[in-house]
Amino acid sequence: MVELCINSSYFRFRDKIYQQTFGTAMGSPLSPILADYVMEDLLESVTRKLQSTILVLKKYVDDLFLVLPRSEVQRTLDTFNAYNPHIQFTIEMEKDGKLPFLDTLAIRSDHQPIKTQWYSKPISSGRLLNYHSFHPMSMKLNVVANFIERVMRLTTDDSTEQQKQKIFQLLRLNNYPSSLINRLINRIHNNTAHSANTVPSSVNDETISDLAPPRTQHRTSILPPTSVPPNSPPPRHNTAAAPPTPLPPCPPTSTTAPNILINDIPAHHQTTITSEEDDHHQTNLVTYRSMPHIPMLTRTISNILKKEYKNIRIATRNIKTTKSLLKPVKDPIPPHDQNNVIYSIPCNDCNNVYIGMTTNHLKKRISGHRSDINRLANQPSDTTEAKTALTQHITTEKHTFNLDGTKIIDRTLRSTALPMLEMCHIQNTPNTVNYRTDVDGLNTTYVGILHTIKTNDSRRKQRNDNDNTTTYSLGLDQIDQSTLS
C-alpha cells in the first residue's frame, strides 16, 4: 500500500502529465511520516557508528543540535552524509561561543552553563499579523501575546531588556500601537516573573476591552563541549524536541446543538471537547461552529449565542484570503473535468436555459443528459417519464439543447453548498426551464440579497456592450444548509 501511494504521485504542468520518479510528493500526508521514519533510522545508524563521539544530540524534524569534540567534527559530518547520497547535511559551527538553532541562540562560556536567547535570522522580514489586517481583535492580541511570551521564555540570560526593545520595534513595524505593546509586555513579564510555568491566558472577547487601545536545506549545528567527564557513556539521542503527533479527529458525536444560522466547520476540522466535572462527574460537550468575520456583527452574534447556548463556541474565518488575491500558478482544470459546479445549458430553439448542479465531473453529468435525450428520441414521448426539467422541456416544446455549449456559472469546494447555490441561480435567472418547485427550499430571507445581486449584475452587463454572455458568481458557497427552511 505504501509503495502504491509513493509510486502513484503525478502532476500536470502545461497540459502535460508527469509522474514523480523519486521521493515523496510535497504536500502529501504520507511525506512527513516517512521523513520522520527515515530520520529516526538515520540517527540510529549514525549513533551506532559514533558511540564515543556524540555527547549531546537534539533533533527537531531534520535539524540537529550536537555537542562533540572539535576534532571529531569532520568525521561526524562524513558519517552523516555517508548514510544516503540523497540526504546530505551542511554544518554550522559556533562563533564567539554562540550558535543558533531554530529560533534559539545558544550561548556558552567556560565556567557557566549554557544560556539562551530568542533568535531571528538576519534575513527575517519580521512580519506578523498586521494590526490593520481584517481579523478579529482577539486573534491579533493572541498572536502578539504568544510571540511576546515565547521571546521571554527563550531568553534565559541577562538580555531581557534588550529583548523587550526588539519586541517593541518588531511590533511597531506591524503597526501595533505603543500603548498596547507596553501593556502586553508588562502583563506577560509579570506572569512569567511569578512562575516559570505560568502561561498567560489567551485573549478572548471578554478581555479585549482590557487590552485593546481606543478605536483609531538540512543543517547540522555543532557546539563543542565545555567539559566532558572521562569515559562517560554516550547519551541516547533525544527526540523530545520533535513536534507532537497530532491527535486524530474526534469521531462524530451525537449532540443536541440547535440548528442555528451559522456555518458548520468541515467534518475533518470539527472539534468536540469533553470535560469532566469532579464534583458532579458530568460530561459537557462543547461544539465549535464557524462564522465569517464581519466587524461588530460577528462579535455581537457570538455574544448572544454564548448566553443562549452554553455548549457552542464560535470560530471566525475570513472570506477574503490571499488565495483570492494571488494569481494561480497551477494549470487550470479544464471545465469538463471540474466537479462541484453549477452549470447552464442553453436551448437551441428559444432563449431559455437549464440550470443544474453536479458533484461529479461535468463531462459525466453532460453524458447523463445526452443519454436521457437519446432515450427520449428512441421511445414514444407519452410513455417516457421526464427525469429533469431539461427533458420535460424537450418533450413538451419539441426543442433541443446545446450540450456542447454548457457553461459553468458557479462552483464551490463544499458539495453541501451546491443545492443552495443552484436555488439562488434559478431564482435570479428569469429565463429558466427549471421547475418552480426547484426553489421551494430557498428561505425568503435571501430575496432582498438576490434582488440586489441581480440588479448589480444587470447594470454590469449594460456597461459592458461587448460581452453579452457575462455570468455571475453569487459567492454564496459559504452559506450553510442549516439556513434553509
N, C-alpha and C positions, 0 to 999 in steps of 0.2 A: 504494500500500500504506500509506503514511504517513497519507494522508487517510482511508483506511478505518479505521485504528486510532484516529485522533483523533475522527472523527465517529461512532464506534460506542460511545462511553462512555455508560453508563446506570447508574442505581442505583435501589433500591427504598426507599421511605420511607412507612410507614403504609399498606402494601398498595397503594401506587401506584408505578408505574414512571416515572422521569424520565430524560430524555436531556440530557446536557450540551450547551449551546449555544455555549459559548466556552471557549477554553483547553484544557489537557490535564488528565486526571484525576489527582488526588492519589494517589500510590502506584503509578501506572503505571510500568513500567520505561522507557517511552519519554519520560516527562516530564523527567527530569534531563538527558537527552541533548539534547532540543530546547531546553531552557532554556539550556544551555551554548552551543549554536549561536547563539541569539538574543543572548546577552551578547557573544559574540565579534563578531557583526555590528554590534551597538550600539557597541562600543568602536572598531571600525574606522571607522564612520561619524562618530562624535563627534570622535575624534582627528584625522580629516582636516580637520574644520572648525576645530579649535582647535590647530593645529600649533605656534604660538608661545606657547601659554598653559600647557599642562600640562607640567611639568618632570619629575615622577615619577608613575607610575601603577602601583599594585599591585592585583591582583584575587584575591579568594577567593570563588568561586561568584558571588554577587550583591552582595557587599560590596566597596567600592572605597576605596583609600587614595591620595590625591592630594596633590601639592605644587605650588602655583601662587601667583602674586602675589595679594595680598589684594584688589586692585582688580578682579580677574577672577573672583571667586568667584560672584557672581550670574549673570554671563553664562555661565559654565560650567554652573551648575545648570540654567539655562533651556535650554541646548543639549541636555543630557542628557534633560530632560523633554519636549523637542520631538520626540524620536525616535518615540514612540508614546504616545497618550493613555492607554493601559492600563498603561504602565510609567512610574511616577513615583517619583523619588528624593527622599529627605529629606537634610538636611545637618547635620553636626555639626562645629563649629569647635573649634580648640584653646582651652584655657582655662588660663591661667598656664603656658603652654609645654608643656602635656600634652594628649595626645589618645589615647583608647582605640581600639583596632582589634582586634576579636575578643577573644582573651584576653591581649592585649599592650597595655601602656601606653607610647606613645612620648613621650619627654621630650627637649626640646631647650633649649639655651642659646645665647647669642650667639657664644661663642668655643669651643664644644666640639661634637664630633659627637653625633648623636642616640643616646641610650641608651634602654634598655627595661626594663620591669618586668612581672612577671606581674600580670594584672588580672582581677578578677571584678566583675560588676555589683553595685550595692548591693542589688538585689532577689534576688540569688542565694541559694538555700537552703543552699548548702554541703553538699549531700547526696552522699555517695559510697557505695560498697558497705559496709554496716554490718558491724562486726566480729562481731556476733552473728547475722548472716544465715546461712541454710542453704546455704553454699557451701564448696567445698574451701579449706583454709587457703592453699594455693599461689596460688589465684585472688585471695584477699584481699590477700596480700602483694604480688603483681604489680600490682594496682590501685594500692596505696599507693606502691610503688616508682616506677611510671610517673608518678604525679602529682607526687611529690617531684622526680624528675629533670626533668620539664617545667617546674616552677616555677623551679628553679635555672638551667636553661638559658635561660629567657626573661628572667632578671634579669641585666642587664649593668652596672648602676650599683653604687653602694656600699651598697645596702639589703639585702644578703644576710641579715644577722642579723634584720632586720625580717621578711623573707620566711619565715625559719625559724620565727619566732613565729606567723605566720599559718598555716603548715603545721601546727604543733603544735596550735593552737587548733581548726582545722578537723577534724583527725583525731580529736581528743578528743571533738568533737561527734558523731562517728560511732563512738564507744565503743572506739577503739583504745587499748591500754594505753600509758602514758607511756614505759615502758622500751622497748617495741617501736618506738615513733615515733622515739625518740632514736637507737636502733641503726641504723634505716634512714636517717635524716638524715645521720648521721656516715659511714655506708658510702658513700652516693651522693655526698656532698660530697667525700670523699677521692678517689673515682673521677674526678669532674669536675675536681678540682684537679690530678690527674696529667696529664690530657689532655683537651682540649676536645672531642675526637672519641670519647671513650670512652663507650660506652653500657653501663650496668650490666646484668649478665647477669640474665636472667629467673629468678625464683624457681621451683624445682620441688620435688618431694617430697624430694630429697636434701638441699636446703638449708633446709627448713622448721625442722628442729631447731636450726639455727644462728641463726635469727631469731625464731621464734615464742616467745612467753612461756610460762612454765609453765602447765599446764592450770588454768584458772579461767574587620516591614515592611522594604524596601530602604533602605540607608543609605549615604551618601557621606561619608567623612571627609576633611576638607581641612586640610592643615597648610602654612602659608606657609613659603617657603624662608628660610634664614639668609643665604645669599649666592648669587647666580647670575651666572656669567660672562656678559658681554655677547655677544649674537649667538650664544649656544650653541644647537646644533641640538636640537630636541625629541627626547627618547628615545622609543623604541618601547614600547608598553605591554607589561608583563611579566606573564605568567600563570603564572610558576613557582610561585606560592603556591597555585595551584589543586590540589585533591587529585588524586593519580594515578589514571588509569583502571584499574579492577580488571581483573586478568587473567581470561580466560575459564576455565571449569572444565576441568581436565585430562580428556582422553578416557579411557575405561575401559582399564585396563592389566591384562594378564594377570599374575597373581601366585600364588604357591604358599602364600599365607597359610592357616593351618589353620582348620578350622571350629570356632571357639571359641564359648563360650556367652555371647556379648555381642551388643549390638545394632549393626547397621550404620548408619552415618550415611547419610541420604538421598543419592541419586546426585548431586544438584546441589550437595551440600555436601562430597562426598568430595574428599580432597586426597591426591595422591601426590607425594612429594618425591623427586627424583632427584639424587644427589650423586656426583661422580666422584672417585675417589681418585687423586692424582697419581702415586703410586708404582706401583700395580698396574693403573691405568686400568680399575677395575671399577666397575660400577654397582649401587648398593644401592637397592632400592625400599622406601620407608617408607610404610606404610598406616595410616591412622587409623581407629579404631573407637570407638564411644561406649558409655558405661555410665551408668546412673543413679547419682547421688551418694548414697551411704549411708555415714555416718561410720564410719571404721575399716575397714569391709568392702571398700569400693571401692578404697581405697589398698592394702590387703593383696593383693587380687586383681591390681591393677595392677603391683605389685612382682613378683609371681610370674610374670606374663606377660612382664615385661621380661627376666627371666632366661631363660625358655624360648624366647621368640620375639623376636629382636632387631629384626625389621623391622616390629613393630607398636607403635603409640603409642596410648595410651588418652586419650580426651577425655571428661570428665564432663559430665553435664547434670542439671538439676533436674526432678523430676517435677511438683512443685507450683510453679506460676508465678503471676504477678499476674493472668493471664487467668482462672485458676480462681477468683480471689477477687473480681474486679470483676464487676458486673452488666453483661451485654451491652446495648449501646445500639442495635445494629443490629436491623432487623426480623428476627424468627425465620424460618427457612426452613420452609415447610410440610412436614410429614412425608413426603408422597408425592413431593416434589421433592428429597429428600436422597439422597445416594449413600454408598457405603462403609459400609453398615449391616448389622447382624444383626437379623432380624425373626422374628416368630412369627405363625402363622395358626391360630386355634382351629378345632376340629372342631365342627360343629353337632349331632352325634349322640352324642358322648362327651366326656370330659374331656381328651382328647389334643390336642396342638398339634404343628404342624410348624415346625421352626426352619431358617431358610435365611439365605443371605448374598447380597449383590449389590454390584457396583461401579458399576452404573448407577443411574439414578433409581429409587426404589422403585416408582413407578407403572408403570414399564416392566416391571419384574420381575413385578408382580402381573398385568399384562396378559398376560405369557407364561404364568403359571399358569392364567389364565382360558381362554386358547386351548387349553392341554393338556386342561383339564376339558371344554371344548366338544367337543374331538376324541374324547374318551372316550365322550361321550354320543351321538355320531353314528356310532361304529364299534363293532363287537362287542368285548366286553372280552377275549375269548380270543385275538383277533388283534392286539390293541394292546399294544405293549410299554410298560410304565410307565417314564417318564423320571425321575421323582423318587419319594421315599418318600411324598410327598403323593398323587400319582396312584396309587401302589401301594395305599395305604390306601383310596382311593375304590374301586378295582377289587375288592379282596378283602372289604372290610367293607360296601360299598354305602353309605358315608357321604358327606356333603357338608361342604365347608369354608366358613367365613365370611370371604371375601376382603376384604369391607368392614371387617372387624374386625381387620385386620392391625396389629400394633404393632411399633414399633422398640424393641428391648431393649438394643441397644448400637451404637456407631458408632466409627469411627476415621478419622484423617486419612491413614493409610497403608493402601493396598489390600493390601499384602503381609501385613498382620497379620490380615486377615479370616479365613482358614482356621483360624488358631489360636483366634481368638475364637469362631468357630462351634463348634469341637470342645469348648471349655470350657463353653459354654452347653448344648450337647447332653448333656454329661456331668453337669451339675448340674441338669438338668430331668428329673424322674422320669417324666413322662407325655408322652413324645415319640413320634412315629411314625417318626422317622428310623431308618435302618439302623444296626445295631451297627458295621458297617464304617466308618461316618462318623467314628468316634473312634479308629480304629486308629493314626492318626498322632500321637496325644496321648502325650507322654512320661509315664511313670509318676512322674516327679519331681513333677508337679503334682497328684497325687492328694490329698496332705495339704492343700495350699493350697486346692484346690477344695472339699474337705470342710469346711474352716474357713469359707470364704465361704458355703457352703450352710447351715451351722449358724447363722451370724450372721444370714443373711437370713431364716431360719425364725423366729428369735427376734424380729427386727424386725417381721415380719408379725403375730406373736402380740400384740405390744404395740400394734399399730395395728388395732383392730377395725373401723374404718370404711373401711379400704382393703383390699379383697380381691383387687386386681389389681396389687399392688406388683411392679414389676420391678426388677431389679438390674443394675448395670454392674460387670462383673468388673474393669475397669480394667487389662486386660492388653494394651492396644493397643501397649505399648512392647516386648512380648516379641518376640524376633527369630525368624524362620523357622529359623535355624540350631539352635534348641533342640529342634526336632522330630527324633525318631529313628525 
